[in-house]
Amino acid sequence: MSRNKRSRDLSFQRKPGKPKVFLNEAGLFDYALRSLGRAMRTESEMRRLMQLRVEPGKRGDAIINATVARLKEHGYLDDAVYAETYARLRQQNEKLGQRRVRQNLQHKGVDADLITGTLEARYADTDEETLARQHLERKRMRKPENEKETARVMRRLVAAGFSIAVIYKILRQWNVPDESLAALESLSSESSSDDSGAE
């Protein structure tokens, strides 16, 4: 083996790192504030992040619980505010349907009852068909000209969280042939299985 190859091989070997330093309650609180300053987070997400910063076991859990309580007390961590803000931004900016927002909030660890209450309030006065059309406009998707384009529109609307009934309605108004609409049934069943897996 040449000297150059040997030196290259050695450069890839890891040097022994410093032992991990765990945070105490004050340090964890400061870390949490910095993290929340970069992005809003749910309690579940924040707990996952903090878990990596404290010693494993009961002592670490106690520090996390105390830090979470303090964050809530000061109003820095509030799943109800998070859920409302998240749902509002996804509805207004991305034009997402209720089912997609529900899946995302479930994935982020928000309580199911809180999600339901938030979405009922947020989407109560929303016309789903109008929102679905706005979503298509935002994605620059026009009336499909063939079966491939129809399938693309279907997949886009299912992924964005719109009901099969609304997707049917939009495609029928575009005079999409019934044979193309049949593909929506399989997308509908795939979407249902995704929903059950997300819960």
N, C-alpha and C positions, 0 to 999 in steps of 0.2 A: 504494500500500500504506500502510495506517495505521501510525502510530508503534507502537501496541500490538501489531499483527500482526508488525511488523518485530522488535520486542524479543522477542516469543515465539519467532520463527524463530531469532534469534541464541542464545537460551537453550538450544536443542537442539543447537547445534554443539558438538562435542567440543573441549575444550581439549587442547593437546598435553600428553601425560602425561610423567611422569619416566621416564628410561631404566630398564629392568628391572635390578634388582640380583640377581645370582646368588649362591647360597650356597656357602660353602666346606664342607669336610668336617665341621667342628665345628658349623656352622650347620645343615647338613643332618641331622646326627644329632639335634640338638635338635628340629628340625621333625618328624622321624620319630617321636620319642618323644611329642611332643604329639599327633600324628595317631593313634598307636597307643593313646594314653591315652583318646581319644574312642571308638575302635572297633577291634576285632580286624581284622586284614587279612592277606591272603596276601602272599607275597613278590612275586608278579606285580602285585597291586594297589599295593603299596608302591612298587615300581619305577616304575609309571606316574605316581604322584603326585610322586615325587622328580624325575622327568624334567623336570617343569615348573619346578623350582626351581634347576636347574644349567645352566651354559652348554652348548649343543649340542656334540656331537663327542666325541672321545676323552677329553679332560680331564674333561668332565662324567660320562662313563661310568665313568671310573676312580674318581671321587668317590662315585658311586652304589654301585659294587661294594665299595669300602672300607667304606661306611656299612652296607650290607647284611651284610657279614661281621661287623662289630662288633655289629650288632643281634642276629644269630644267636648270636654268642659269649656275649652277656649273656642270651640266652633270651627276648628281646623279640619275635623273629620266628621262627616255627616252623610250617611248613605242616602237619606231622603233628598238632600240638596243635590248630591251627585246624580242620583237617578233622574231627577227632574231636569237638571242641566244637560245631562247626556241625551235624554229623550228629545228635549227641545232642539238641541243642535242637530241631531240626526234627522229629525223630522223637517226642520226648516232649511238646513243647509244641504243635506245629502238626499232629502226627499225619500227617506226609507219608510217602509211599512211597519206596522206595529209588531208583527211576528219577528222580524229581523232584530228590532230594538230589544224585544223581550229576550231573544236568544243571547244577544250580546251582554245584557245586564246579568242574566243568569251566569254566563261564563265569568263575569267579573265578581261573582259571589254576593250579589245583592239579594236580600230576602225576597222570596216569591210573593208574599202578600204586599210588600212595598212596591214591587215591580207592577203588580196588577193594579194597585191604586193609582200609581203614577201614570201608567199608560191609559187607564180609563179616563183620567182627567185630561191628559195631554191630547188624546185622539178623539175625545167625545164629539167635538164639533168638526172633525176632519172628514171631508169627502174622500174616501179611499181611491175612487176612480180618478179624481182630479190630481191627487198626490202621485198616483202611479203614472199619469200622463206627464206630470212635471218631472218625475224621475227619468222617464224616457227622453224628454227634451234635454235635461241636464247631461245625459249620456249621449246626446246627439243621435238618438235612434229614431228612424222614420218608419213609415208603413212598410212592412216586409214585402219584397217582390217575389220571393220564392220560398220553398220549404226550409232551406237552410237558414235564411234570415228570420223566418217565423220561429224556428227553434231557438235562435239566438235571443230574440225578444222574450220568448217564454222563460228561458233560463235566467235572463237578466231580472225579470219581474219576480220570479219565484225566489231568487237569491236575495232580492231587495226586501222580501217579506210581505208581498201582497197576496191576497187571497185568490184562490183559483177562480172564484166567481167573477172577480173584477178583471182578471186576466182574460177569461173567456169573453167578457163583455167588450173589452177593448178590441180584441182580435176579431170578434164578430162584426163590430162596427167598421172594421177595416176589410170586411168581406173575405177573410181568410177561409180557405176551403175546410170542410169538416174533417177531411183526412188528416190535415195538418194539426187540427185541434185535438185529434186523438192522442197525439204525443204528450199533451198536457196531463193526461191521466197518469202516465208513468212519472213525470216530474212531480206531480202532486203526491204520489206515494213515497217518492224519495224524500221530499220535503217533510212529510209527516214523520218518517223515521229519523230524520235529522233533528226534528223538534223533540222527539222522545229521548234522543241521546243527549240533548243539551240540558235536559232538566236534571 
